[in-house]
Amino acid sequence: MEARLLKRISGFSKSMLDKTRTMLSSNAPAPVALIVPRAEHPVSRKLISHNALKVLNRLHEGGFAAYLVGGGVRDALVGLKPKDFDVATNASPEEVKALFRNSRIIGRRFRLVHVVYGRDIIEVATFRAAHNKGDGGEIGESGRIVRDNVFGSIEEDALRRDFSVNALYYNIADHSIVDYTGGLEDIDGKVFRLIGDPVTRCEEDPVRVLRAVRLASKLEFDIDEKTLSAMSKTAHLLADVPPARMFEEVLKLFQGGYAQRSFHAVREHELLVYLFPLLHKRLQANESAELMSMLNAALKNTDKRVAQNKPITPAYLLAFMLWPDVEERARKAIADGAHIGDALHGAADEVMAIQLKAISIPKRFSGPMREIWLLQPRLEQWRGNRSLKLLENRRFRAAYDFLCLRAKTEPLLTPVARWWTELQELDEEAQAEFAVNKPTVSGLWGGNAPGAARSKKRRRRRSTKKTAAKKTPSDVSKKQGSDG
């Protein structure tokens, strides 16, 4: 049904699209809008969140233009359920704030308004114009946008957006779709295309290179040849993007339900080095079937959980991305005589120090990652009551899942992973009996590992009372004498 509707749009608008393309390429002052009436497109108010509709309607009632724009419109047109609801308007940030008590103006580089409904935040942006049209815009020496607060018209706003398929507007006033950049035609052709000069647009914001890969993976679109060429020329600029912003892009890449496709697309476009440099180096040196099998299993598992609306955490997948190097460094330290716990701690520190130069990982995620790693030898070696205590650990479930995925590529882990699975199906009394015969893993961490995996015996401290009782009266008098 969606395909037929898109064909209707394409047929309805062919001449207008050609005219729009011509105007865009001829540096015309303003493009002509293609306006598709409600009856000719599949975007319905039923697909828009209740809070986004409240924002759109109040802006409209206040006498301002109000449009849903970007991913929400794009996804609705291709038959996906929209999740992002961004609003564009001709109202200034101050005027928007005056309409909504539950709002705040944020940002310096790009001033906009957040309208807050509990945990739901609707982002409202004023139409932007070209940077050279006012005092609110600034471009750095590298071509990157430093400040972006020149307000303009909807036509100017459309030309400043990144991709044509993201520059489609849903007008709340008459429920029409407004297209200034040929986005409808590109949706019909399943193509991602940067608006304007592709190299300039990538230099303005290098993250657009990653965004193109991510969205093309999500929608299974192709990337326009000129856009691909610009991405290749400017990808090196990602090395200068702040690690915190790169972390945000990693979350979008691997937590949207298409992590497996995104990972392979990132590799295909030679961008992995800017996200996970150690993993990139490892795969470049030796792309082992075992490693790829483990990574694919982790990525697939993440996508499955998203599809089932189950909670996911970046810590789990990030732990897998870095595990091969943590494991290798820990084994080397163990071979040199280190205790397995110390070896893993040291390896984690080394790997994290390198990784944080590429993407920052907040402590709320890096902490659980370390815990998942440190639990692996305990899951492998601990028996009896000690093994049962691991069930109470807050990271047990994640560490257990981690172990099971490792077992798919490491046969030595299969018996112990199976044992942990069976244990969790028993009641407490049966678990105590079952724990006696827990299998352990030998030889996985090297010669020193089995002994190192056991906790070190602590020397029992002598009771001060017993010691005092053993002292003779003469000892006490001598001590008192010396103190005197």
Sequence and secondary structure as in RCSB ss.txt:
>XXXX:A:sequence
MEARLLKRISGFSKSMLDKTRTMLSSNAPAPVALIVPRAEHPVSRKLISHNALKVLNRLHEGGFAAYLVGGGVRD
ALVGLKPKDFDVATNASPEEVKALFRNSRIIGRRFRLVHVVYGRDIIEVATFRAAHNKGDGGEIGESGRIVRDNV
FGSIEEDALRRDFSVNALYYNIADHSIVDYTGGLEDIDGKVFRLIGDPVTRCEEDPVRVLRAVRLASKLEFDIDE
KTLSAMSKTAHLLADVPPARMFEEVLKLFQGGYAQRSFHAVREHELLVYLFPLLHKRLQANESAELMSMLNAALK
NTDKRVAQNKPITPAYLLAFMLWPDVEERARKAIADGAHIGDALHGAADEVMAIQLKAISIPKRFSGPMREIWLL
QPRLEQWRGNRSLKLLENRRFRAAYDFLCLRAKTEPLLTPVARWWTELQELDEEAQAEFAVNKPTVSGLWGGNAP
GAARSKKRRRRRSTKKTAAKKTPSDVSKKQGSDG
>XXXX:A:secstr
 HHHHHHHHHHHHHHHHHHHHHHHHTT SS   EEE GGGS   GGGS HHHHHHHHHHHHTT  EEEETHHHHH
HHTT      EEEESS HHHHHHH TTEEEE SSS EEEEEETTEEEEEEE B  GGGSTTEEE TTS EEEE  
B  HHHHHHHSSBGGG EEEETTTTEEEESSSHHHHHHHTEE BSS HHHHHHH THHHHHHHHHHHHHT EE H
HHHHHHHHHGGGGGGS HHHHHHHHHHHHSSS HHHHHHHHHHTT GGGT HHHHHHHHH   HHHHHHHHHHHH
HHHHHHHTT    HHHHHHHHHHHHHHHHHHHHHHTT  HHHHHHHHHHHHHHHHTTTS   HHHHHHHHHHHHH
HHHHHH  HHHHHHGGGSTTHHHHHHHHHHHHTT GGGHHHHHHHHHHTTS HHHHHHHGGG     SSS TTHH
HHHS         HHHHHHHS HHHHHHHHHHH 
